Amino acid sequence: MLLTPSWRLPRLRVMQAATQPVLARFSAGLAALPKHARLREAIVGAVQAGELPAGTKMAGERELSAALGLSLGTTQKALGRLVDEGFLVRRQGHGTFVGTSRRAVAGSWHYRFLDLDGKSELPVFTTVLERKLVLDSGPWSQALGDDEKGYVMLLRRLEIGGRFDCSSRMFLPASRFGRLLRIAARRLADTNLKMLLESDFAAPTLHSDGVAHVQRCAQADARLIGVSAGSPALQVQICTYSFGRTPITWQRMYVPATGHGLKLDFNPPRAAANARP
């Protein structure tokens, strides 16, 4: 009978403690998801539920792969994305640890996703993947009007409660919001952009409207939301307005097919409050 050396027992216990909640959530995850997405969802869910507190050391990539029956490449893909998003932190020579738990976007009202009970709302986390100046015209220029300086484009991934992802491209007139290209990235992560536009640019959202279509998802967005290119997805377009009914943002979001409800509300909370007797 082989015995584990006593000096390895503490390390083994750490690995088991960090692996067990991930293993349970991975086994219970949606089989239709790619395995790297299931692993990512399992880790995110364990972190958000407090099963893996901040500072917890994760099992090594090879150990985690063996425990879950995954290829090393699949595990590396999932962990690499979580490192990029801040859920995990790599410390050279020491391993991978659970980072500080992220805070969900606060004060959302344009769209909210419901849990399967149809009542409770799922938290939304956002990651800015790209910021750039766009000089081309398109539906954004039709909605926002011509701007000689172009448009600021923010590409974000919206992570909905660890269940699924959405993609979002938001466009803003560069003549007024060009400074968004220079704002520290950490200020844009998990941030309600409507609040930032009000606090930093004196541009509160006072009105909005939107329209939704079922569209076939182009490859770039399909990759972001974890579906095959050409798969049907819900495309939601939202335009917001500030003082004098001046348009300030145009957003196009793709939502994958999901059993979760999408609650839309185009009346800002302050407008609803002002309308009360």
Phi, psi and omega in degrees: 000127181273135180249143177283127178307142185299329182289344180266350184298314179301318180295322180294320179295319178299315181297317181295319181296324181277338184269325188302310179295328178291317179299317181296316181289324178296317181295327182272357184288171181290121182295336182287340180288149171302150186298324179294326178289322177296319180294315178301314181297322180295317180291315179300316180298320180293322178293312183293332179276356180083007179285336174235089183295160176305136180095349179296132177277128179280156172296154178297159183301318180291319180293318180294321178298316181294319182294326184262352182071036181248159174288155180298321180298321179296316180295317180296323179296316181293314182292322179299319179293320180292329174293316179300325184274350177094358177290326179238152180231130177263132177242116185308124178082356183239333179123195182247134185233156174289127180281183177298132182300131181286155177257136180294156177301131183259148172075022180290141175217339178300309180216139178221137180262138183260147175290176185292346176283352178077006183234301184289145183265141179276142176291149179241129177242141183236141175234125177278118183265334183202142171227131179201165176268128180249126179258348181287159173264162182179195179300334177293319180289328177294324181279322187266343184091165181292141176222118184296340180267356179094203186223139173279128178245127175247119175260122182232149167259129177257117180261116188261094174057022182074006182266317181200169181242152172236158174251149180217129171243117180248134180243140179222147178299125184291332181298332180255328189241021181301334181295344177299335180288344183248352179294141180306136184302325183296336179285342182264344181282135179052039184242139171282106186296332178298320179292322180293320179296326179288316185284323186261340185233005182053042182232075179291149176276113183253337179215161175198159172211165184201167178212148181232142177224155167267120184231158172280133189278126176293162188302316183298314180287324178300319179298321181292324184262005172076035176233170179284145177303135182091355178290145177291140178213158178276121176259122180247126177248130182229131174243133180244155185227150178244212184304143178066021181059031178281124179291135182238333177218148170229126185233139173238121184239141175249131181241125179289164175299126185207155178278000182272136180286150177245116181262119182252139179213114183258017177252111179304145181306320181292327178292320178295321180294320180291336182279346181287144180290000000 
